[in-house]
Amino acid sequence: MPTDPFEYTVVRLVPRVERGERINVGVVLFCRTRRFLDARFSLDAGREQAIRALAGDIDLEAIRDHLDVIGRIVRGDPTAGPIGRLADPERFRWVASPSSTIIQPSEVHTGLTDDPVATLDQIFATQVA
């Protein structure tokens, strides 16, 4: 039976903030007891088509760059700047904080796991892929 608590947020693209339409593009999972913090993102062809249908003029390369920075922050990459050098819990809280930009986290969800990598993969598969 899973024993370690974890938290996760779904990363959403909101091409037109004023319309509130969202496309799930990633998941960030944090498990303090396992010292685990990681993310998965996807901007595949199907998502690109849906994004273009909602906002034809959106800069997908800028979106990819933004998701790359979020991934580097999550992984603690020193090239992510001062936020990337924070401790795991602080980086997770920073990424999961509400935002009014076109990249927005969902509310934070919780669960139990014995394998954070498998749990991240499973959540990604059901919420994004």
Secondary structure, DSSP 8 states (H G I E B T S, - for coil): ---EEEEEEEEEE-SSTTTT--EEEEEEEEEGGGTEEEEEE---HHHHHHHHHH-TT--HHHHHHHHHHHHHHHTT-GGG-GGGGS-HHHHHHHHHS---SSEEE---EEEEES-HHHHHHHHHHHHT-
